[in-house]
Amino acid sequence: MPHSNIINFTRPAAPLSEIELCGWIGQAAPGAALEYHRGFLALDTVAAASRLPNDQREELLRMSRRAMWAAEQGLVHLVQRRLAPDCFAYLAIARPKLRQKRVSLSQLMTEEAA
């Protein structure tokens, strides 16, 4: 049986939005984990392959890009847990906040937009 250090994670009842993901990242304790998508992200975000309505697909694309951005900023680790063929749980795990550099998530997003 495979061993996993990710035992407890939050799974929202409804699909997450980019704003909800940002809110979670801003307040999550180090080590907290959130399932931000369940499915096959590479296909679910592509118009020709996705079964999602266009507005949900576009929000998923925005949210997944924000998750990647948060990982690049050192705010979260992104991991996948295979659940079945072509079905994965995509998890964001909050990293410890850096002490030497106090910057809010909204400030980072504003700098990115500029």
Residue pairs with C-beta under 8 A, 6 or more apart in sequence:
4 81
6 33
6 79
6 81
6 91
6 93
8 33
9 32
9 33
9 34
9 35
9 89
9 91
10 24
10 32
10 33
10 34
10 35
11 35
11 38
11 89
12 20
12 34
12 35
15 37
15 56
15 59
15 60
16 24
16 34
16 36
16 37
16 63
17 59
17 62
17 63
18 59
18 62
18 63
18 66
21 34
21 36
21 63
21 66
21 67
21 70
21 92
22 66
22 70
22 105
22 109
24 34
24 92
25 70
25 75
25 76
25 92
25 94
25 105
26 104
26 105
26 106
28 34
28 76
28 94
29 94
30 94
30 95
30 96
30 97
31 93
31 94
32 93
32 94
33 91
33 92
33 93
33 94
34 91
34 92
34 94
35 89
35 90
35 91
36 63
36 64
36 67
36 90
36 91
36 92
37 44
37 60
37 63
37 64
37 89
37 90
38 83
38 87
38 88
38 89
38 90
39 87
39 88
40 86
40 87
40 88
41 60
41 64
41 88
41 90
43 49
43 50
43 86
44 50
44 51
44 52
44 57
44 60
45 57
45 60
45 61
45 64
47 54
47 57
50 57
52 60
64 90
67 76
67 78
67 90
67 92
68 78
69 112
70 76
70 92
71 77
71 78
71 92
73 108
74 95
74 98
75 94
75 95
75 105
76 92
76 93
76 94
76 95
77 92
77 93
77 95
78 90
78 91
78 92
78 93
79 90
79 91
79 93
80 88
80 89
80 90
80 91
81 88
81 89
81 91
82 88
83 89
